[in-house]
Every structure is written in structure tokens, then in C-alpha cells.
């Protein structure tokens, strides 16, 4: 493992009260269970009641149909509970029965015993969304629980959509993306089962690895490459060396480009941006040479200019953005109604990831558009509102930076400041934080950046312009047209702009005073 990746490792401590059954399947031999490290996983009261109820359902099925079932909680819930983290994502894996059939049995049993139920929802398989298997979901004791059957997967060489069959726990564990996501919690024995033989150790040591041969795992489903990066960055874990080597191979990158839909790439990038370590996420994307593949830009032939894109700067932009998000003295000045939300943080991180494209423009549907906008909208398939917000934040950087410098140097006319806030709209604080981060990236000291942009925010507040973008014309367009003896329509916009400029300069101005301004200052210059 390279020293770069080794430095990323940040192990979580496993909870000391665990029930652990490490199960290892020897290649070429039958499954043998070796039980070690006996302790208990700590269930909440609700989890205990759910597990007890589901075991009673299994007993009822056995008594009425002679079908013997083993129910297990699979995947992320087990991992998170072992890490001492709360989890409400309960996925029940069942052998010898479909998840939908089991969910119906559960609902029928609860009805029989006068326990509140909800309808059973069926989530059909959707390979384009990486949903390869039908899942059922229903509420159990007030909590949503998913039901699915254990399965094995086989892949055709030219497709990431597997052929699915009922499988054993060992087969189900081996087909998962990484070992720490391949653990099971047996509801009957109340023990953790590690059918890969590595999941518990990897969780304890902070290692991300694939259960099977890494290269074949990634070639079967290249989305797993991004999932490895996401979980490594989420937990600060080290990527195991053979897994890392496979990720660096050109054939794996090629399969990622060829097989994975842009929607799925976007989902993984969103989760990285929303995670606790977005800087580590972009570091890993860059380290493994995946920036151009992940943040796919339109063809260079459509660009209006030959702009250099420094992908490596994305890490610095992200780091600087996080630093500004953590700058308490700056945020203390932000009006409470515009405090930075989790959604704002997500937009800022995504804006940082794609800022290397900010100077590039490309042809788009009979007009030109920011390449960064096109990367977000088309390359990641994120909502148009997100793409528009990110592009707007990028475009506002020079204007807000220049205005902040003016505010730092001395008083700024209220109307000048107000027009900027109106143009920025409700995102003016988010854009200010990002503009500050860009200056930090350029080498300006933290103290100077904070002082400059604090002066800007303070000036906006002192001028009472925080909500300037909500300001309506004190004299509406119809009344203006009547005063000037002209028609309403697009042609009156320049007049309305002058009126708004007057309003911003005269915050206490009345309706009559504005009418007087129109008659004396605007009407004489109107064409006859």
C-alpha cells in the first residue's frame, strides 16, 4: 500500500459487546463454521422486539407449512451496529423463500395477533439503478423493514446485470461489494456471521477489500469501484493493496466508463459529497485516475475555447470550502434565516468538485452553457436545480470577491450592493462562502479572507439588504406605463430597472416619491 493511501486510514473501534461467529468457507471444501470471540451485539428495545417477532413468524411458517427458514439481517446494519453506530436500515435476508412472500407472511401473522400493519410494497428490480433483485418492504412494529432472498449472481462478459438465483449465505456474502458489507446477524442464534472469513477483521483493522478476486469483481460490476471509494472515504479506511491495484488497471476503468449509467455515478458522488470526509473522497478519485471518468464533461469539440482543466485542484477547492464552512467567526455574521444547511453544504462540496471546469463554456442546445453545469446535469445526472445552483455559485465568485474588497476598503453605495444581492438571490450566502474558499485556494491568508468577506456580510446587514432579492417595485409596471403613456411589455424593463435602482438608494422612499422620480427623471427622456 502506498504511503499516500496508508495515511488515509482512520480505524473505528469495534463495540466491545459483540456476538461474533467467524465463518470461513475453504475453497473446494464444504462450509465449516468456526466459532470464536463470543460476546453480544447490543440491540435496541425496538430491534429486540422486531427480531423476536420475526422469529415467531418463522416458527409459525414451520408449524403450518413445514418450511424451515433462517432469517438474517444483512449488510450495512450489521456493520454499523458493530461500529457502535445507530442504524434504521434493516434488511432481512431469507433462504428458501422470496422476500415478498416472507413479507406477506409477516403481515398476516401481525394481523392474526392484532398488531398494527401496513401494506407490503414491492420494489421491482431495476438494473439501471443497480437494483438487481426484487425487494419487499413493510412496516414491522412501526419501522420499515426490507425483505429479500439470499442469492447468487453470475455475469455475462458484456453486461453488469447479473443472472440471479437463490443462493446460500456463503454465495450471498461473496457476491457483495466489500467484506465489511457482507456480514450477517442471525436472528435465531443472535450471532454475527462472517461467511467471507475477513469481514470482521477488516472492520476491526479499518480495511476495505472485495470478498472475491478484485479485478473480476470490478469487471462484473464496475460500480463497485465507486462504492469502494465511498466506503473508504466514509469511514476513513485503507483500501487493501490487491483491491487498489485492480482499481488502477485500465480494463477496470474502461468497464466503469462502458457499463455504468451516469445516474449511478451521480448517486455515488452525491453520497461522497454528503459524507463526513468529502476531501478524502476526491483525493481517492484523483489518486486512481478517475476524475475524467466520474466527472464526465461534454466533448472538447463543443467547447468554445481551449481551457485547461486542472483536476488536481479539486482537492484544494474542497479542502478550502470545508475550512470556510468551519470558520466560526464568519458564520457568526450570517443572518439566521440564511444559515448554511446540509443541502447548502452538499451544493458547496459538489461545486468544489467541479470547479476545475468553471472557466470552460460549451455549446448546449442552441446556446452556450458552463461546462461545470453540463458535468453536473449530464455527466452526473443530478437535478437541474443543483446544476443551476452550482453554475450560479461559480459565476458569482468574481463579483462577490470584488464587492467584498470594496466593502473592506470603505463604504459602498447601497444600490450597488443591493443589485448584487438581487442577482445572487437566496444563494448569496452560499456563494459568499464559496468565493471565500476560492480566495483561500489562491493563497490568501485565512485571516485576510475572513476579514474581507466578513466586511461584505456586515455591509449587507447594516444596509438591511439581506432580503433585497425579495424586494418588489414600489410602482408596478402597469402604473409606470400609465405615467409614461407607453405600453407594458419587455420594453419597459429598463425603466423598472431604474426604479429598482432608486428604491435601493432610497430605502425609506414612498410610493408618491417614486412616482415623482418617474415623472421628473424618467419621463422627460422617454422617446415621443
C-alpha positions, 0 to 999 in steps of 0.5 A: 500500500502506498504511503499516500493511501496508508495515511488515509486510514482512520480505524473505528473501534469495534463495540466491545459487546459483540456476538461474533461467529467467524465463518470461513468457507475453504475453497473446494471444501464444504462450509465449516463454521468456526466459532470464536470471540463470543460476546453480544451485539447490543440491540435496541428495545425496538430491534429486540422486539422486531427480531423476536417477532420475526422469529415467531413468524418463522416458527409459525411458517414451520408449524403450518407449512413445514418450511424451515427458514433462517432469517438474517439481517444483512449488510450495512446494519450489521456493520454499523451496529458493530461500529457502535453506530445507530442504524434504521436500515434493516434488511432481512435476508431469507433462504428458501423463500422470496422476500415478498412472500416472507413479507406477506407472511409477516403481515398476516401473522401481525394481523392474526395477533392484532398488531398494527400493519401496513401494506407490503410494497414491492420494489421491482428490480431495476438494473439501471439503478443497480437494483438487481433483485426484487425487494419487499418492504413493510412496516414491522412494529412501526419501522420499515423493514426490507425483505429479500432472498439470499442469492447468487449472481453470475455475469455475462462478459458484456453486461453488469446485470447479473443472472440471479438465483437463490443462493446460500449465505456463503454465495450471498456474502461473496457476491457483495461489494466489500467484506465489511458489507457482507456480514450477517446477524442471525436472528435465531442464534443472535450471532454475527456471521462472517461467511467471507472469513475477513469481514470482521477483521477488516472492520476491526483493522479499518480495511476495505477489500472485495470478498472475491478476486478484485479485478473480476469483481470490478469487471462484473460490476464496475460500480463497485469501484465507486462504492469502494471509494465511498466506503473508504472515504466514509469511514476513513479506511485503507483500501487493501493493496490487491483491491487498489491495484485492480482499481488502477488497471485500465480494463477496470476503468474502461468497464466503469466508463462502458457499463455504468449509467451516469445516474449511478455515478451521480448517486455515488458522488452525491453520497461522497459529497454528503459524507463526513470526509468529502476531501478524502473522497476526491483525493481517492478519485484523483489518486486512481485516475478517475476524475475524467471518468466520474466527472464526465464533461461534454466533448472538447469539440463543443467547447468554445475555447481551449481551457485547461482543466486542472483536476488536481485542484479539486482537492484544494477547492474542497479542502478550502470550502470545508475550512470556510464552512468551519470558520466560526467567526464568519458564520457568526455574521450570517443572518439566521434565516440564511444559515448554511444547511446540509443541502447548502453544504452538499451544493458547496462540496459538489461545486468544489468538485467541479470547479476545475471546469468553471472557466470552460463554456460549451455549446448546449442546445442552441446556446452556450452553457458552463461546462461545470453545469453540463458535468453536473446535469449530464455527466452526473445526472443530478437535478437541474436545480443543483446544476443551476445552483452550482453554475450560479455559485461559480459565476458569482465568485468574481463579483462577490470577491470584488464587492467584498474588497470594496466593502473592506476598503470603505463604504459602498453605495447601497444600490450597488450592493443591493443589485448584487444581492438581487442577482445572487438571490437566496444563494448569496450566502452560499456563494459568499462562502464559496468565493471565500474558499476560492480566495483561500485556494489562491493563497490568501491568508485565512485571516485576510479572507475572513476579514474581507468577506466578513466586511461584505456580510456586515455591509449587507446587514447594516444596509438591511439588504439581506432580503433585497432579492425579495424586494418588489417595485414600489410602482408596478409596471402597469402604473409606470406605463400609465405615467409614461403613456407607453405600453407594458411589455419587455420594453419597459424593463429598463425603466423598472430597472431604474426604479429598482435602482432608486428604491435601493438608494432610497430605502425609506422612499414612498410610493408618491416619491417614486412616482415623482422620480418617474415623472421628473427623471424618467419621463422627460427622456422617454422617446415621443 
